[in-house]
């Protein structure tokens, strides 16, 4: 990640440090010697980070006292919560803990389709949490990523066989690599010039590639990049739901995914097609393309 050099920031608390965004974020902050503490749910995670020389503490979004203690003496918090039935509460309690701990600035991972009236649980919860952050009095910056290219790996077995099943039809959306999201987070956490203020003076960055892509278009990109034909296969919404449930996806999440791919992507609701130049503007290089991502994961997406 190549970003400009700025005055050293204060201590950062990183949540979600073992996730697909948090891991590269911690690696880069550590490489830059940024004062940092990571919040871990399990003792073995704490040991793993401390063995690498990264300060780590045990805590949970379920335990407000542990959040406040983890944020003690921290200037900023990187807030990234997992989708789940309690996602809004986790965000709300973390924001409240940041206020109580005297944190100055929160960088929150939100969603490009955040909408308080959405039928998608995580889109609705993000919107409600975003509003809570705006009203908190904290300085804030929201990162609103589009669809994650890493989610294509959930269909790796089908892609290896030449199929890309989805229910989104020819609807298109903006896509982003989680490594680009991490790179943007590094820039925001280390450069006060791109951070937001409090209340309505906060900043929102929408993180996408340069153009919206449909699943049929992605199938074409995979075909060209991987060297074997990949065909888009349209799956009706009810069948898509049943396939998700058969694969072990909880009912609430499966229903949310159907709404996401049918309402937001296929029908173009909630500005799903909107793409920006925020990624290259912030990290100083072009956003990672779907082709770049596929090439990086060629071994996983190509039959032996």
N, C-alpha and C positions, 0 to 999 in steps of 0.2 A: 504494500500500500504506500503510495508516494503522495504525501500531502505537505503543505508548507509548514515551516517551523515557527512556533509561536511561544510566548512566555509559558513557563511550566504551570499547568493547572493544579488546583488543589486536589485532595484525595477524592477518588471516584469509587463509589460502591457499585459493583456490577452484579445484577441479578440475572438469572438465566445463563450463568457462566458455562454450563456444560452443554448448552444447546448449539444449534448450527450457526447462529449469529454470535452467541456469547463466546464460544471457543476461539474463533479467529480474533475477536475483539480483545479478549484477554491477552492473547499472544502478542498482538501489536502494541497494546498499552504497556505490556511488560518489556517489550523490545525497546520502547521509547523511555523506559524508566519513569513512567507516569505513576505517581502514588496511587495505589489501588488496593481495594479490599473486595473479596468476592463472597457472596452469600451462598451457602451450600446447605442442602437438606440432609445429607448423610455424612457420617464421620469419615468414611473412606474417601469421599470427595474432598473434604478438608485436607486430609493427609496428602492426597494427590497434588493439590495446589501448593501446599506448604513445602512439599518435597522439591517443587520447582522454584521455590523462593517467592511465591505469591501469597500475600496475607489472605487467609480465608477464615471465615467464622461460620458456626453452625446456626441456622435459623430457618424460619419458614414464614410464608405469607399468612399462615394460620395463626401465627404467634406475634401479636403486635409488639410485645416487649422485646422480642428478639430482633425485630425489624428496627426499632428505635436504637437498640444497642449497636446493631451492625452499621447504622448510619452515623453513629457518634463521630464527630470530627470530620465528617465528609462534606465536601463542597458541592459535589454533584452525585446524582444517582442515575444509572442506566437501568431503566425499568422495562423489563420484557417478561410478560406472564404467559403461561401456556393456556391455550383454549381449553375451556372446561366450564362446568356449571357454576363455578365460583369465580370466574375470571373478573367480573366487575368488582366483586368484594375484595379480591386480592389487590387489584389496582388501587381501589379506593383506600384500603388500609395502608398500603405502601406510601401513597401520597400523603395521607394524614401523618404517618410516621416521619416522613421527610420534613413536614412542617414542624412537628414537635422536636425534631432533632436539629433544627436550624440549618437544614440543607438550603443551598442557594438556587440550584438549577437542576431540573429533571429532564433527561432525554428519554422520552417514552416511545416504544414501538407500538404503533397503532395499526390501522389497515386502510387501504385505499377505498374500500367500500363501507367504511364506518358510517352508520346511520342509526339514530335512536329508534326509528320505526321499522328497522329491518327485521325480516323473519329469520335472518341468519344470526344465531346466538352470539358468536364472537364479534360480528360487525356491530350489533346493537350494544354489546357490553363495552367494546372499545369506544364507541361514540359517547356513552354515558360517562366512562372514565375520563375521556378527553375533556368533557365539560367540567368534571370535578377538578381536574388539574388546572384548567383555565381559571376556575373560581378560587383556587387554593391560596393565591398570593405568591406562589413560587414562580420564579422564572422557568420557562419551559420551552422545549423544542420537541415537536412530534415528527416521527418518521412514519410515513404512510406507504409501505411497500405494496406493489402489485402482487400478482401471482408469483409464487416462488418456483424457479426452474427446478429446484431440488425435488419438487413434488412429482416431476416426471419419473423419478426413480421408483415411485410406488408402482408404476406400470412397467418396470424393467423386464419382467418375464414376458409380458405381452409384446413389448417392443422387440425383444430378441426374436420372437416368432413372426414379427412383421405386422403387428396390429397396435393401434392406439385407440382404445375404447374410451368414449366419453359421452356425456349427454348434452354438451353445450352447442352442438351444431356448428354453424358458421359464425357464431358470436365470437368477438375478439376482445382481448383484454391486454393490459400492459403486464410484462413479465420482468422479473428482476432476480439476480443471483444473490444468495444470502451473503456471499463474500463481499459483494458491492455494498450491501446494507451495513455490514460490519465496518467497511472502509469509511462509509459516510459517518457512522457513529464515532469512529476515531476522530475524524475531522471536527465534528461538532463538539466533542468532549474536550478537544485540545485547542480550539480556536474560538475565543470569546467573540470574535467578529462575526461569526455565523450563528451564534446562539440567540435564542429569543429572550424577551423580557417577560414580565409578569402580566397576568390578565390578557387583554386583547393585544398586547405587544409581543406575545409569543410567536414562534415561527413554525410553519408546517412545511415539510419537504416531502413531495410525492416521488417515490423511488420506482422507476420503471426503465425499460429499454426505450429506444427511440420511436417505436411504433407498436400499435396493438397487433396481436397475432391470434388467429383462431387455431383450434386444434387441427383442422385439415392443413393449415399452413405449417404448423409445427411438424406434422407428419412428413410434409415435403422437405422441411429442413433436416429432419432426422434421416430421411432417405439419402439426401445428398451428402450429409456429414458422415454417416455410419457406413455407407457403401452397400446397404441392403434395403430393399423396398419396405417402407412402413406405411400402412394404409390406415386412415382414420375410419373407425367403426362407430356409427351413431347408436347409442343405447337409449331407449326411451326412459324418461325419468323414473317411473315405477320400477322398471327392471334394474336401473342403476342403483336405486335404493336397496333393492333386495340383494344385489351383488355386494354392496358395501356391508350390509348386515351379515351376509354369509362369510365375509372376510374378517369378521370380528369387530367391525366399527360399531360403537354404541348407537342406539336409536337416535338420541338427540343430535349427535354429530352427523349421522347419515342424512337426517332430515335437513340439517343446515347445509350440507354439501350439495344436496339436490337443489335447494333454493339458490345457493351461490352460483351453481353452473347453469341453472335454467333462468333464474330471474336476472342476476347481475351480468353473467357472461352472454347467454343466448339472447336475452331480451334487451341487453344494454342498459340496465338500470344502475343507479348510484355511480355514474361517471366511470364505469369499469373500463371504458376504452381510452380514457384520458391518459396521455403520456407526457412526460416533461423531460427537460434537460438537467434536472436537479442532480442526478448522479454524476455525469461528467463535470458539471460546474463545481461540485464539491470535492471530487477526488482527483480531478486533473487528468483523467483518461476516459476513453469511451466506456460506456456501460458494457458489461459482459453480455454477449448475445446468446440466444438459444443454441446456435451453432457452436460457439465457444464452449458452452456448458456440455453439450453432447460430446464434443471432442475430448474434453477433460474426463468424461465418464464413459469413454468408448468401451472399455473392458466390461463394464456392467451392462451396457446396452447392446452388446454384440454377442451372438452365439459363438461358443468356442469352436 
